[in-house]
Structures are given as C-alpha cells and as structure tokens.
Amino acid sequence: MIHMHGIMPYHPSYPKPQPVNRPVKEDTDKNRSFQEILQEKISQNR
C-alpha cells in the first residue's frame, strides 16, 4: 500500500519539471514572485 496523502510531487504550487536544456529563469521568477507574495501577506498581518 502506498499512501500519497501529504506527498504530492506534482502539486500545482510546485514548479513543473522542465527539460535540462531549458533555462530555469521561469522557475526563479516564480519563486521570486512567491516570496514577494509571502512578504506582502506578512506585512498585511502586522
């Protein structure tokens, strides 16, 4: 039995796996925007 609950390697929030020959700039941009959103949420909570 394999319980995948809590283990979602292809969760929408995670960046989609890309070929090695493609630039990773898209992933870095997504991560940067995600960090900015977190900072905005934290600032709003204060």
VENZI-V770659 format. One record per backbone hydrogen bond with DSSP energy under -0.5 kcal/mol. NH is the residue of the N-H (numbers start at 1). CO is the residue of the C=O. Records with the same first field share a line. If there is no record, write none. Layout:
NH: CO ; CO
This chain:
3: 1
4: 2
7: 4
8: 6
11: 8
14: 11
22: 19
28: 24
29: 25
30: 26
31: 27
32: 28
33: 29
34: 30
35: 31
36: 32
37: 33
38: 34
39: 35
40: 36
41: 37
42: 38
43: 39
44: 40
45: 41
46: 42
